[in-house]
Amino acid sequence: MSSDIRLAFAHPSERAEATARGELRDRISLRDHIREVEIGAFQQERGTLQRICFNVVVEVQLPELTGAGGVDDDVDKILSYDTITEAIDRELQAERLNLLETLAAKVAEDILADPLAARVFVRIEKLDRGPGALGVEVVRDREMLARRVAEHAPDVAPLVAYLGNDVIGSADLGKVLDALQSNAAPVVLCVPMAQSDAPQAEHPAAQRRIDLLALEQNAWVLAARDRRCVVVSTRTELDWAMKHDQMSVWAPSKLVLDATDGPDADTRDAVALTEWLAGEFGAVQVISVGDMSHGAGQVMTPRDLLAAAPILG
């Protein structure tokens, strides 16, 4: 067996040693750390916990020597094992993910936030998907992380606007969108269910999906009425749209179903979902436009909106 093939299946610590870049670095490792989590892109993996195993190696700069060849025995000057386990905890709690690759990359980048970490190897394996372990391994270093940070623009806070069905079907829709778009903040639109009733199912999980899909159907109705309204469903799409000043219509299924700390509300309650989304993205303002008795944030009629535009500085 060639050394390349052997290293492909070797423990990350052996790979780290074999791929050292000339400069000497110490390594700290976490081996065979098993957690039960909900992860996976397939439907049968939703609502089910499965075991995944983490093996992590972190390369750190050599500690400064003290005295005659001694070392400084100070726990505050080393990278702690807690840095690794807490990074895993944070990323598992942040959101439900479909891919091990995504989780591994997020854990690696979380660890690299520690100034002592220089390079990170993360291997994650699913233990319950077959007779063997199915896994991925990623490598990230501080230079790579710095390039990624430089490539991304600073986060922008949106104006979240909840539109009533009377506005969506109105001849004044274009004017309402003009008024919203005249503000400095990027606009994310949220919609209620259509006025027709959604199908009913006996199983709560099935009903939850039906309700979310009913909201998404109405999002597409809005998008069909004005080309500026682009339906988006993922956090990445929303981030991109906000940074490029694209008006978005939120399709809530993916973010709501993947959230580990999702909205504590009935999925038919579009107002509560709107307020949850606004909190997730740090909205500068939340308004509701339309003929409604309640809404998210400040409730306005289309006439109020047109008179007040722009509502933000």
DOBAPA-549512 format. One line per field, with one value per residue (C-alpha): residue in one letter; x, y, z; residue number from 1. Coordinates in steps of 0.25 Angstrom, whole numbers. Layout:
N
resn a  ...
xx X  ...
yy Y  ...
zz Z  ...
resi NUM  ...
END
This chain:
313
resn m  s  s  d  i  r  l  a  f  a  h  p  s  e  r  a  e  a  t  a  r  g  e  l  r  d  r  i  s  l  r  d  h  i  r  e  v  e  i  g  a  f  q  q  e  r  g  t  l  q  r  i  c  f  n  v  v  v  e  v  q  l  p  e  l  t  g  a  g  g  v  d  d  d  v  d  k  i  l  s  y  d  t  i  t  e  a  i  d  r  e  l  q  a  e  r  l  n  l  l  e  t  l  a  a  k  v  a  e  d  i  l  a  d  p  l  a  a  r  v  f  v  r  i  e  k  l  d  r  g  p  g  a  l  g  v  e  v  v  r  d  r  e  m  l  a  r  r  v  a  e  h  a  p  d  v  a  p  l  v  a  y  l  g  n  d  v  i  g  s  a  d  l  g  k  v  l  d  a  l  q  s  n  a  a  p  v  v  l  c  v  p  m  a  q  s  d  a  p  q  a  e  h  p  a  a  q  r  r  i  d  l  l  a  l  e  q  n  a  w  v  l  a  a  r  d  r  r  c  v  v  v  s  t  r  t  e  l  d  w  a  m  k  h  d  q  m  s  v  w  a  p  s  k  l  v  l  d  a  t  d  g  p  d  a  d  t  r  d  a  v  a  l  t  e  w  l  a  g  e  f  g  a  v  q  v  i  s  v  g  d  m  s  h  g  a  g  q  v  m  t  p  r  d  l  l  a  a  a  p  i  l  g
xx 0  6  8  -3  -13  -9  -9  -23  -29  -19  -23  -23  -11  -3  -7  -4  10  12  8  16  20  35  32  30  17  11  -2  -14  -24  -38  -40  -53  -62  -76  -89  -104  -109  -120  -112  -114  -120  -130  -144  -142  -131  -140  -146  -136  -123  -111  -97  -85  -71  -61  -46  -39  -25  -21  -7  -2  10  21  21  31  43  46  59  69  61  49  34  24  15  3  -11  -15  -4  -8  -20  -29  -37  -49  -47  -49  -61  -68  -66  -73  -84  -87  -88  -97  -106  -106  -115  -118  -109  -111  -96  -84  -75  -82  -82  -67  -64  -71  -64  -51  -53  -59  -46  -38  -44  -35  -22  -13  -19  -11  -17  -28  -32  -46  -51  -66  -72  -86  -86  -101  -103  -97  -87  -76  -73  -76  -69  -62  -49  -46  -33  -34  -22  -22  -17  -29  -39  -33  -35  -50  -52  -46  -55  -68  -74  -79  -92  -104  -117  -130  -143  -153  -167  -179  -189  -204  -212  -219  -206  -201  -213  -214  -212  -203  -193  -183  -184  -183  -170  -165  -167  -160  -148  -146  -140  -125  -127  -129  -143  -148  -162  -171  -185  -197  -204  -213  -228  -231  -230  -217  -220  -221  -213  -214  -199  -193  -180  -188  -197  -185  -179  -192  -194  -180  -182  -195  -187  -177  -188  -192  -178  -178  -191  -184  -172  -180  -186  -173  -160  -152  -158  -148  -152  -141  -140  -126  -118  -107  -117  -123  -109  -105  -118  -116  -102  -106  -118  -128  -142  -145  -158  -155  -159  -158  -158  -143  -139  -150  -148  -133  -133  -129  -135  -147  -159  -167  -180  -191  -185  -198  -195  -188  -186  -179  -170  -167  -163  -154  -147  -145  -138  -129  -124  -124  -134  -133  -148  -160  -173  -186  -193  -208  -222  -220  -223  -210  -196  -181  -175  -181  -194  -197  -207  -201  -205  -198  -185  -186  -187  -176  -166  -154  -157  -142  -131
yy 0  14  24  33  22  18  33  34  25  28  36  51  53  44  52  65  60  55  68  77  90  91  100  92  92  85  77  75  64  59  44  36  47  41  50  46  57  59  61  57  60  49  49  37  44  55  54  42  43  36  34  42  41  53  52  66  70  84  89  101  109  104  110  120  113  118  117  107  99  98  102  111  102  112  106  120  120  107  103  96  83  91  99  87  81  95  97  84  88  102  97  85  95  106  99  85  82  72  70  65  73  86  82  79  92  100  93  95  110  111  105  114  126  123  131  119  110  110  98  88  74  70  56  53  39  34  21  16  17  4  -7  2  17  27  40  52  60  74  82  97  107  121  127  120  126  140  139  135  146  156  151  153  167  171  166  175  176  176  182  171  174  165  167  164  157  170  176  164  164  179  188  197  185  192  205  198  191  204  210  198  198  213  211  209  194  182  177  163  160  151  146  140  127  129  131  117  107  97  82  76  64  55  54  67  66  65  77  85  83  85  99  103  99  107  119  116  115  129  134  129  136  149  147  144  158  166  162  169  159  147  135  130  118  117  125  126  131  142  146  148  155  165  168  170  179  168  169  155  147  137  122  118  102  100  110  106  91  92  101  95  106  109  118  114  116  109  108  114  127  135  147  139  133  147  152  140  142  157  153  143  153  165  173  188  189  180  186  180  186  183  183  174  174  170  168  167  180  193  191  201  202  204  218  220  214  222  235  231  226  225  220  218  227
zz 0  -4  7  1  2  16  20  14  24  36  48  46  56  47  34  42  45  30  24  34  26  31  44  57  63  75  73  82  79  82  79  77  83  80  80  77  67  57  44  29  16  15  20  28  36  41  55  58  66  61  66  60  64  64  63  63  63  65  62  71  71  80  94  98  106  119  127  123  113  122  118  125  132  131  126  122  111  104  95  104  101  104  91  83  91  92  77  74  84  78  64  68  75  64  54  48  37  25  22  30  21  26  41  39  33  43  55  49  46  61  66  58  64  76  73  77  67  54  46  49  44  46  43  46  43  44  51  49  34  30  34  34  37  27  28  23  27  25  27  30  34  39  25  18  29  27  12  14  24  14  3  10  12  26  30  27  35  27  28  29  24  26  14  16  5  2  -2  -10  -19  -20  -31  -22  -19  -28  -21  -7  -12  -17  -4  3  -6  -5  9  12  17  9  9  13  10  18  15  21  16  4  8  3  14  14  14  28  32  45  48  54  46  33  37  40  26  19  27  23  9  9  13  2  -9  -5  -6  -20  -23  -19  -27  -39  -38  -37  -43  -32  -22  -22  -14  -5  5  11  20  10  -1  9  13  -2  -5  6  2  -12  -9  -15  -10  -5  -1  10  8  22  21  22  32  41  40  41  53  66  74  65  66  78  70  62  47  43  50  40  49  59  48  43  57  58  45  48  61  54  44  54  46  47  47  45  39  34  22  19  25  37  51  56  49  52  57  53  46  34  23  9  10  23  17  4  13  22  12  13  28  30  30
resi 1  2  3  4  5  6  7  8  9  10  11  12  13  14  15  16  17  18  19  20  21  22  23  24  25  26  27  28  29  30  31  32  33  34  35  36  37  38  39  40  41  42  43  44  45  46  47  48  49  50  51  52  53  54  55  56  57  58  59  60  61  62  63  64  65  66  67  68  69  70  71  72  73  74  75  76  77  78  79  80  81  82  83  84  85  86  87  88  89  90  91  92  93  94  95  96  97  98  99  100  101  102  103  104  105  106  107  108  109  110  111  112  113  114  115  116  117  118  119  120  121  122  123  124  125  126  127  128  129  130  131  132  133  134  135  136  137  138  139  140  141  142  143  144  145  146  147  148  149  150  151  152  153  154  155  156  157  158  159  160  161  162  163  164  165  166  167  168  169  170  171  172  173  174  175  176  177  178  179  180  181  182  183  184  185  186  187  188  189  190  191  192  193  194  195  196  197  198  199  200  201  202  203  204  205  206  207  208  209  210  211  212  213  214  215  216  217  218  219  220  221  222  223  224  225  226  227  228  229  230  231  232  233  234  235  236  237  238  239  240  241  242  243  244  245  246  247  248  249  250  251  252  253  254  255  256  257  258  259  260  261  262  263  264  265  266  267  268  269  270  271  272  273  274  275  276  277  278  279  280  281  282  283  284  285  286  287  288  289  290  291  292  293  294  295  296  297  298  299  300  301  302  303  304  305  306  307  308  309  310  311  312  313
END
